[in-house]
Amino acid sequence: MMWSDIICGGREAFFKRMTKNVLQVPWYYGSDFSAEKLKWKPELEKMLNSWKSQGNLASAILELDKAGFDMIPCTSNWSNDKATDAMLSFIKNNVDPSHVKGFMTAPWAKAYKEENPKVEAGIRQFAAAKRKYYR
């Protein structure tokens, strides 16, 4: 199992080197799954050492699906409280269910009492989206 964001630095190189027996964890913490976000942008591949390459994170989910990789998509409420609902809805409606082996959420909060509300909100958001789209 591996985080799949390396694909953002070179889709073709990734597919040449990656075997299908490695479970992929594509992550995207946004809620925008518009046509523009889902369009692969080759010019961003040259920016791997920059956050700009991550402009391909949403489209990477579809690229992995089209290439036949199994995945556990990861979402988060780290920067967007609507991201989890958006991700599970998108996956349910756009990804081959045989490739989806589960889901992950990554709240990216410290285990301090002060950050518990963010973590707890993430758990509630994830549970609500899971019930809504995967009964």
N, C-alpha and C positions, 0 to 999 in steps of 0.2 A: 504494500500500500504506500502511495506517495502523494504529496501535494502536487497538483498538476500545473501550477502557474508557470513552470519552466516552458510550457508550450508557447507562452506569450512571446518568448524570445526567438522562436523559430519553429513554426508548425511542421514544415516538411522534415526538418532535421529531427524533430521530436518523433514523428511517425516512423522514420527510418531506424531509429535507435531503440524505441520503446517496444517491449513485447506485450502482448495482450494478457499475459498472466499476472501483470502488475495492476492491482486495483487502483484506480485513479480517484483522487479527491480534488475535484475542481471546486474552487471557492469563488464566491461573489457575494459581497455584502451590500450591494445596492438593491433597489427595487425597480429599476428601469430595465425592462426587457423589450424595449422598442426595437423596431427594425434597424435603426442606426446602431444601437448597442450590440445587436446580434450579427452585424456585418463584420467579418474578419477584416482587419486593417493591417496589411503587410508592412506598411511604413512604421508601425509601432514595434515590429519585431526587432528593429535595430536599436531599440531603446531599452533593452533588457535590464541594464543597470540603473534604470530610472523608473519612477512610479508610472510614467506615461505608458510603458508597455502593458500595464495592467488594464488599459482600455480594451483589451481583447479578452478579459476574464469571462464576461457573459457569453461571448461567442465561442469561447473554448469549450463550453459545455456541449454545444451542438456539434462542434468539430470532433470531440471525443466520441459522441454518440454515433455520428455518421461513420466514423472509422471502426466502430464495433467494440469500443472499450467499455468494460464494466466500471461503474463508478459509485461513489458515495458523495453526492454533492454536499457542500458545506455552506451554511449561511450564518448570519450573525446579526445581533442587534447592536453591535459595537458602534455603528455610525448611523443606523437607520432602523427605526422600530417597525417599518413596513417590509423590511427585507425578507424575513422568514416566510410570511404569507406569500409574497411575490415569488420567491424561489420555489416553494412547493407547488404553487399553482402552475408556474412555468414548466417545471419538470413533469407534472401530471399530464399536461396538455401538449408537450412537445418532444419528450424523450421516450425512446423505446423502453417500456417497463422492464423488459428482460435485462437491460443494462443497469438498472437502478438497484443497488444491493442494500440500500438504506440511506439514511441522512445523518448529517452531523450539524451541530451548532457550536460556534466558538465565541463565547461572549467577550473574551479578551479583557477580563476584569480581574483584579487581584482578589485574593481570598480575605479581604479585610471587611470588617463589619460595615464600613462606610460604602463599600461597593456592592453589598448584598442586594440592594433594590434593583440594580441593573442586571445582575445575574438572575435573580428571581423573575424579573420581567421577561428576560430572554427565554427562560424555561416555560413560562406561561404562554408566550407567543409561539414557541415551537410546538407545544402540546395542542394549542388551538388550531394551528395550521395543519398539523398532522391529522387531527380529527376531521377537519373541514375537507381535506383532499384525499385522505387515505383511510377511510372507514373500513 
